[in-house]
Protein backbone atom coordinates (compact mmCIF):
# COMPACT_ATOMS: atom_id res chain seq x y z
CA UNK A 1 0.00 0.00 0.00
CA UNK A 2 2.87 2.37 0.67
CA UNK A 3 3.97 2.05 -2.97
CA UNK A 4 0.55 3.20 -4.20
CA UNK A 5 0.67 6.20 -1.92
CA UNK A 6 3.89 7.43 -3.50
CA UNK A 7 2.26 7.39 -6.92
CA UNK A 8 -0.32 9.98 -5.95
CA UNK A 9 0.75 13.56 -6.69
CA UNK A 10 0.29 16.18 -4.00
CA UNK A 11 -2.77 18.41 -4.12
CA UNK A 12 -0.96 21.77 -4.57
CA UNK A 13 0.93 20.38 -7.57
CA UNK A 14 -2.30 19.15 -9.13
CA UNK A 15 -3.97 22.50 -8.50
CA UNK A 16 -1.06 24.29 -10.17
CA UNK A 17 -1.16 21.92 -13.14
CA UNK A 18 -4.92 22.36 -13.56
CA UNK A 19 -4.68 26.15 -13.36
CA UNK A 20 -1.84 26.33 -15.89
CA UNK A 21 -3.68 24.00 -18.27
CA UNK A 22 -6.94 25.92 -17.98
CA UNK A 23 -5.46 29.42 -18.13
CA UNK A 24 -2.60 28.65 -20.50
CA UNK A 25 -0.13 30.68 -18.48
CA UNK A 26 2.10 30.14 -15.46
CA UNK A 27 1.71 33.81 -14.57
CA UNK A 28 -2.09 33.73 -14.71
CA UNK A 29 -2.13 30.50 -12.70
CA UNK A 30 0.14 32.04 -10.09
CA UNK A 31 -2.11 35.09 -9.83
CA UNK A 32 -5.20 32.88 -9.40
CA UNK A 33 -3.53 30.63 -6.81
CA UNK A 34 -1.95 33.59 -4.98
CA UNK A 35 1.55 32.20 -5.58
CA UNK A 36 4.61 33.42 -7.40
CA UNK A 37 5.24 32.25 -10.95
CA UNK A 38 8.33 30.46 -9.65
CA UNK A 39 6.28 28.54 -7.08
CA UNK A 40 3.89 27.36 -9.79
CA UNK A 41 6.85 26.35 -11.93
CA UNK A 42 8.32 24.33 -9.06
CA UNK A 43 5.00 22.53 -8.52
CA UNK A 44 4.87 21.57 -12.20
CA UNK A 45 8.50 20.45 -12.00
CA UNK A 46 7.64 18.19 -9.06
CA UNK A 47 4.94 16.52 -11.15
CA UNK A 48 7.32 16.10 -14.08
CA UNK A 49 9.91 14.47 -11.84
CA UNK A 50 7.38 12.21 -10.18
CA UNK A 51 6.03 10.95 -13.48
CA UNK A 52 9.33 10.98 -15.32
CA UNK A 53 8.13 13.32 -18.07
C-alpha atoms as one frame of an Amber mdcrd trajectory, in Angstrom:
protein
   0.000   0.000   0.000   2.869   2.371   0.674   3.975   2.047  -2.967   0.555
   3.197  -4.197   0.673   6.196  -1.916   3.893   7.431  -3.498   2.259   7.391
  -6.922  -0.322   9.982  -5.947   0.754  13.563  -6.693   0.285  16.182  -4.003
  -2.766  18.413  -4.118  -0.962  21.769  -4.574   0.933  20.381  -7.566  -2.297
  19.148  -9.131  -3.966  22.505  -8.501  -1.062  24.294 -10.169  -1.159  21.924
 -13.142  -4.916  22.359 -13.559  -4.684  26.150 -13.358  -1.837  26.329 -15.893
  -3.678  23.996 -18.269  -6.942  25.919 -17.978  -5.460  29.415 -18.128  -2.599
  28.655 -20.505  -0.128  30.684 -18.480   2.097  30.142 -15.462   1.713  33.812
 -14.568  -2.091  33.731 -14.710  -2.133  30.499 -12.702   0.142  32.042 -10.089
  -2.111  35.089  -9.827  -5.195  32.878  -9.403  -3.527  30.630  -6.811  -1.953
  33.595  -4.977   1.550  32.204  -5.583   4.613  33.422  -7.403   5.238  32.247
 -10.949   8.329  30.459  -9.651   6.282  28.538  -7.076   3.894  27.361  -9.788
   6.846  26.353 -11.925   8.319  24.327  -9.061   5.000  22.532  -8.518   4.874
  21.570 -12.196   8.496  20.448 -12.004   7.636  18.187  -9.057   4.936  16.515
 -11.148   7.320  16.105 -14.085   9.909  14.474 -11.845   7.378  12.213 -10.176
   6.026  10.953 -13.479   9.334  10.984 -15.320   8.128  13.319 -18.065
